[in-house]
Amino acid sequence: MPDAQASFRLTAGQFALDLHKVEARVASGRRGRRSIVNAPSAQRGVIVAVALALAVACQKPKPAPEPLAEATCAPTPSIATPLRLLTRFEYGNTVRDLLGDATGPQSAFPREPVVRGLDDDATVNQVSQEGLARYLEAAESLSSEVMQNRRSRVVPCLTDDQACRDAFLSSFGQRAFRRPLTQDEVALFASLFDAVKATHDFDTAAQWTVQAMLQSPQFLYRDETSLAQSATGRVALDDFRLATRLSYFLWGTTPDDALLSAAARGELSTDEGLARQANRLLDDPRALEGQLRFLSLWLNLDGVLTAEKDVHTYPAYTPALATAWRASLELFLRDVLRHGGTVEALFTSSALYANGAMSPYVGGGLPATEFQRVAMPPEQRAGVLTQPGLLARLSGTDQSSPIRRGAFVLGTLLCAPPPPPPSGASVAPPPVSPRSTTRQRFAAHGSVAPCSSCHAQIDPVGFTFEHYDGMGAWRDTENGQPIDATGGVRAADDPSLVKPVNGAVELSRLLAQSPQVKDCLAGELLRYALGRELQEGDTCSLAGVRKRFVEANGSFRALMLAIAQSDAFRGHAPVEVAP
């Protein structure tokens, strides 16, 4: 990098951050503004970095709310979602679609905090000092690479005059900020561009302007709050904010030109226009990636990669097998989404994707690395709950775990997590014994007070998985004794679930038809779409989304459309502006 650029890069980054009045929103919904544009130039960098960090640091995480009552629908507008820092998944997709980048700079970014399985909660996903440094490095690299190799992605003209500069600022600025630039922003970026061009050339000025835009809050954050006044108690998001929320929800990336054009024409303000654009986005292959991202978080697929196994107990375990488990699960979910895309398919499909590393489950004859779709015996495998990778994750290092498996069904799939163990209770699993089965050992373990009341709910669900060992492989016997996989859900909001069950396949078929599973999934996806915990004001929207999901027989597409058209997604309560 030339010395001139080295000396200027921090100034360019500071300049970009100066452009926006950094907004800090606290839990009460109050919104404050701090202007840093007029700060002395020597102080701007420090003020900007501190202000940006404080803006997100003051958004305190909230405890999970009580479950929303379905029987009532209080007409209270939803609260506003705080400023949403792009997740690594969203950042990578955004620079791919904005700049044509395939280098994946987001892999060096700090990991987001996970709140009950999801990584996009705006109250805790906050910028860090390390994150600021990574954003600067990424912006510098991306701006240089795109100008060298794909100039037309950012500069829409070949001349080097003011008209070309203005066209560049207007077109790239709108795509980067997901809305038209304000007059102040145009003036400030034009000033930066001209200052660089006076001592360098047009392309260098464009490169540093791109670099500055990629470091700005307008790019790094999604602002999904409107300051419009309302006499009705609800403020509708403007078209550009709604376009941004829609695109990141359905695609996990920035709006395309067609969506921005529809926003400019005001089409998203109408029910018909919003439905038309939502359906268009769902018809695009990128919608599958957006759905897959949510399901991967909801089911914690990445946890498969870190599942620890005792190689003396399970000599077939290798890191390559763990990688194959993760890939197999993702391929299974893709298969479900491509073929029907329903809750029923998620819980009943007998498909298994396997390669040579997974031969212990399907036998030999498979390619070493390439995955093939294999139809498994329907009496042994049905849906995601019987996939080897998930079963292995929900096991111990040297044995299967009825507790982990039962708690997963109750907490993740039914949104009825068991309470945590009492203080001082031992959470160590019973030791492995060659003289007894896993069920016998855990049944004795769970009968001891003060944990017995919780185990009476968890264990019967977990025992239905006893045909699968700690590696997710099928077994008919254990230590010479036949497997007993009887059990079931002892208590549930859905009475159809409360019945004796023999085996995980039978349990999966019950879950596939359960309204409680659909209600749970709908609430989790709405939480993901809004980037915050659900509140009392979301009750009406949630009830409507759940109803449409059930009526559509558990179609994921119908669920996403219902959320996109809900009041909670399209607006919020008025936000108080602090002086």
BELUR-V349183 format. One record per residue. N is the residue number from 1. RES is the residue in three letters. SS is DSSP state (a for helix, b for strand, c for the rest). Layout:
BEGIN
((N RES SS) (N RES SS))
END
This chain:
BEGIN
((1 MET c) (2 PRO c) (3 ASP a) (4 ALA a) (5 GLN a) (6 ALA a) (7 SER a) (8 PHE a) (9 ARG a) (10 LEU a) (11 THR a) (12 ALA a) (13 GLY a) (14 GLN a) (15 PHE a) (16 ALA a) (17 LEU a) (18 ASP a) (19 LEU c) (20 HIS c) (21 LYS c) (22 VAL b) (23 GLU b) (24 ALA b) (25 ARG b) (26 VAL c) (27 ALA c) (28 SER c) (29 GLY c) (30 ARG c) (31 ARG b) (32 GLY b) (33 ARG b) (34 ARG b) (35 SER c) (36 ILE c) (37 VAL c) (38 ASN c) (39 ALA c) (40 PRO c) (41 SER a) (42 ALA a) (43 GLN a) (44 ARG a) (45 GLY a) (46 VAL a) (47 ILE a) (48 VAL a) (49 ALA a) (50 VAL a) (51 ALA a) (52 LEU a) (53 ALA a) (54 LEU a) (55 ALA a) (56 VAL a) (57 ALA a) (58 CYS c) (59 GLN c) (60 LYS c) (61 PRO c) (62 LYS c) (63 PRO c) (64 ALA c) (65 PRO c) (66 GLU c) (67 PRO c) (68 LEU c) (69 ALA c) (70 GLU c) (71 ALA c) (72 THR c) (73 CYS c) (74 ALA c) (75 PRO c) (76 THR c) (77 PRO c) (78 SER c) (79 ILE c) (80 ALA c) (81 THR c) (82 PRO c) (83 LEU c) (84 ARG b) (85 LEU b) (86 LEU c) (87 THR c) (88 ARG a) (89 PHE a) (90 GLU a) (91 TYR a) (92 GLY a) (93 ASN a) (94 THR a) (95 VAL a) (96 ARG a) (97 ASP a) (98 LEU a) (99 LEU a) (100 GLY c) (101 ASP c) (102 ALA c) (103 THR c) (104 GLY c) (105 PRO a) (106 GLN a) (107 SER a) (108 ALA a) (109 PHE c) (110 PRO c) (111 ARG c) (112 GLU c) (113 PRO c) (114 VAL c) (115 VAL b) (116 ARG c) (117 GLY c) (118 LEU b) (119 ASP c) (120 ASP c) (121 ASP c) (122 ALA c) (123 THR c) (124 VAL c) (125 ASN c) (126 GLN c) (127 VAL c) (128 SER c) (129 GLN a) (130 GLU a) (131 GLY a) (132 LEU a) (133 ALA a) (134 ARG a) (135 TYR a) (136 LEU a) (137 GLU a) (138 ALA a) (139 ALA a) (140 GLU a) (141 SER a) (142 LEU a) (143 SER a) (144 SER a) (145 GLU a) (146 VAL a) (147 MET a) (148 GLN a) (149 ASN a) (150 ARG c) (151 ARG a) (152 SER a) (153 ARG a) (154 VAL c) (155 VAL c) (156 PRO c) (157 CYS c) (158 LEU c) (159 THR c) (160 ASP c) (161 ASP c) (162 GLN a) (163 ALA a) (164 CYS a) (165 ARG a) (166 ASP a) (167 ALA a) (168 PHE a) (169 LEU a) (170 SER a) (171 SER a) (172 PHE a) (173 GLY a) (174 GLN a) (175 ARG a) (176 ALA a) (177 PHE a) (178 ARG c) (179 ARG c) (180 PRO c) (181 LEU c) (182 THR c) (183 GLN a) (184 ASP a) (185 GLU a) (186 VAL a) (187 ALA a) (188 LEU a) (189 PHE a) (190 ALA a) (191 SER a) (192 LEU a) (193 PHE a) (194 ASP a) (195 ALA a) (196 VAL a) (197 LYS a) (198 ALA c) (199 THR c) (200 HIS c) (201 ASP c) (202 PHE a) (203 ASP a) (204 THR a) (205 ALA a) (206 ALA a) (207 GLN a) (208 TRP a) (209 THR a) (210 VAL a) (211 GLN a) (212 ALA a) (213 MET a) (214 LEU a) (215 GLN c) (216 SER c) (217 PRO a) (218 GLN a) (219 PHE a) (220 LEU a) (221 TYR b) (222 ARG b) (223 ASP c) (224 GLU c) (225 THR c) (226 SER c) (227 LEU c) (228 ALA c) (229 GLN c) (230 SER c) (231 ALA c) (232 THR c) (233 GLY c) (234 ARG c) (235 VAL b) (236 ALA b) (237 LEU c) (238 ASP c) (239 ASP a) (240 PHE a) (241 ARG a) (242 LEU a) (243 ALA a) (244 THR a) (245 ARG a) (246 LEU a) (247 SER a) (248 TYR a) (249 PHE a) (250 LEU a) (251 TRP c) (252 GLY c) (253 THR c) (254 THR c) (255 PRO c) (256 ASP c) (257 ASP a) (258 ALA a) (259 LEU a) (260 LEU a) (261 SER a) (262 ALA a) (263 ALA a) (264 ALA a) (265 ARG c) (266 GLY c) (267 GLU a) (268 LEU a) (269 SER a) (270 THR c) (271 ASP a) (272 GLU a) (273 GLY a) (274 LEU a) (275 ALA a) (276 ARG a) (277 GLN a) (278 ALA a) (279 ASN a) (280 ARG a) (281 LEU a) (282 LEU a) (283 ASP a) (284 ASP c) (285 PRO c) (286 ARG a) (287 ALA a) (288 LEU a) (289 GLU a) (290 GLY a) (291 GLN a) (292 LEU a) (293 ARG a) (294 PHE a) (295 LEU a) (296 SER a) (297 LEU a) (298 TRP a) (299 LEU c) (300 ASN c) (301 LEU a) (302 ASP a) (303 GLY a) (304 VAL a) (305 LEU a) (306 THR a) (307 ALA c) (308 GLU c) (309 LYS c) (310 ASP c) (311 VAL c) (312 HIS c) (313 THR c) (314 TYR c) (315 PRO c) (316 ALA c) (317 TYR c) (318 THR c) (319 PRO a) (320 ALA a) (321 LEU a) (322 ALA a) (323 THR a) (324 ALA a) (325 TRP a) (326 ARG a) (327 ALA a) (328 SER a) (329 LEU a) (330 GLU a) (331 LEU a) (332 PHE a) (333 LEU a) (334 ARG a) (335 ASP a) (336 VAL a) (337 LEU a) (338 ARG a) (339 HIS c) (340 GLY c) (341 GLY c) (342 THR b) (343 VAL a) (344 GLU a) (345 ALA a) (346 LEU a) (347 PHE a) (348 THR a) (349 SER c) (350 SER c) (351 ALA b) (352 LEU b) (353 TYR b) (354 ALA b) (355 ASN c) (356 GLY a) (357 ALA a) (358 MET a) (359 SER a) (360 PRO a) (361 TYR a) (362 VAL a) (363 GLY c) (364 GLY c) (365 GLY c) (366 LEU c) (367 PRO c) (368 ALA c) (369 THR c) (370 GLU c) (371 PHE c) (372 GLN b) (373 ARG b) (374 VAL b) (375 ALA b) (376 MET c) (377 PRO c) (378 PRO c) (379 GLU c) (380 GLN c) (381 ARG c) (382 ALA c) (383 GLY c) (384 VAL a) (385 LEU a) (386 THR a) (387 GLN c) (388 PRO a) (389 GLY a) (390 LEU a) (391 LEU a) (392 ALA a) (393 ARG a) (394 LEU c) (395 SER b) (396 GLY c) (397 THR c) (398 ASP c) (399 GLN c) (400 SER b) (401 SER c) (402 PRO a) (403 ILE a) (404 ARG a) (405 ARG a) (406 GLY a) (407 ALA a) (408 PHE a) (409 VAL a) (410 LEU a) (411 GLY a) (412 THR a) (413 LEU a) (414 LEU c) (415 CYS c) (416 ALA c) (417 PRO c) (418 PRO c) (419 PRO c) (420 PRO c) (421 PRO c) (422 PRO c) (423 SER c) (424 GLY c) (425 ALA c) (426 SER c) (427 VAL c) (428 ALA c) (429 PRO c) (430 PRO c) (431 PRO c) (432 VAL c) (433 SER c) (434 PRO c) (435 ARG c) (436 SER c) (437 THR c) (438 THR a) (439 ARG a) (440 GLN a) (441 ARG a) (442 PHE a) (443 ALA a) (444 ALA a) (445 HIS a) (446 GLY a) (447 SER c) (448 VAL c) (449 ALA c) (450 PRO c) (451 CYS c) (452 SER a) (453 SER a) (454 CYS a) (455 HIS a) (456 ALA a) (457 GLN a) (458 ILE a) (459 ASP a) (460 PRO a) (461 VAL a) (462 GLY a) (463 PHE a) (464 THR c) (465 PHE c) (466 GLU c) (467 HIS c) (468 TYR b) (469 ASP c) (470 GLY c) (471 MET c) (472 GLY c) (473 ALA c) (474 TRP b) (475 ARG c) (476 ASP c) (477 THR b) (478 GLU b) (479 ASN c) (480 GLY c) (481 GLN b) (482 PRO b) (483 ILE c) (484 ASP c) (485 ALA c) (486 THR b) (487 GLY b) (488 GLY c) (489 VAL c) (490 ARG c) (491 ALA c) (492 ALA c) (493 ASP c) (494 ASP c) (495 PRO a) (496 SER a) (497 LEU a) (498 VAL c) (499 LYS c) (500 PRO c) (501 VAL b) (502 ASN b) (503 GLY c) (504 ALA a) (505 VAL a) (506 GLU a) (507 LEU a) (508 SER a) (509 ARG a) (510 LEU a) (511 LEU a) (512 ALA a) (513 GLN a) (514 SER c) (515 PRO a) (516 GLN a) (517 VAL a) (518 LYS a) (519 ASP a) (520 CYS a) (521 LEU a) (522 ALA a) (523 GLY a) (524 GLU a) (525 LEU a) (526 LEU a) (527 ARG a) (528 TYR a) (529 ALA a) (530 LEU a) (531 GLY c) (532 ARG c) (533 GLU c) (534 LEU c) (535 GLN c) (536 GLU a) (537 GLY a) (538 ASP a) (539 THR a) (540 CYS a) (541 SER a) (542 LEU a) (543 ALA a) (544 GLY a) (545 VAL a) (546 ARG a) (547 LYS a) (548 ARG a) (549 PHE a) (550 VAL a) (551 GLU a) (552 ALA c) (553 ASN c) (554 GLY c) (555 SER b) (556 PHE a) (557 ARG a) (558 ALA a) (559 LEU a) (560 MET a) (561 LEU a) (562 ALA a) (563 ILE a) (564 ALA a) (565 GLN c) (566 SER c) (567 ASP a) (568 ALA a) (569 PHE a) (570 ARG a) (571 GLY b) (572 HIS b) (573 ALA c) (574 PRO c) (575 VAL c) (576 GLU c) (577 VAL b) (578 ALA c) (579 PRO c))
END
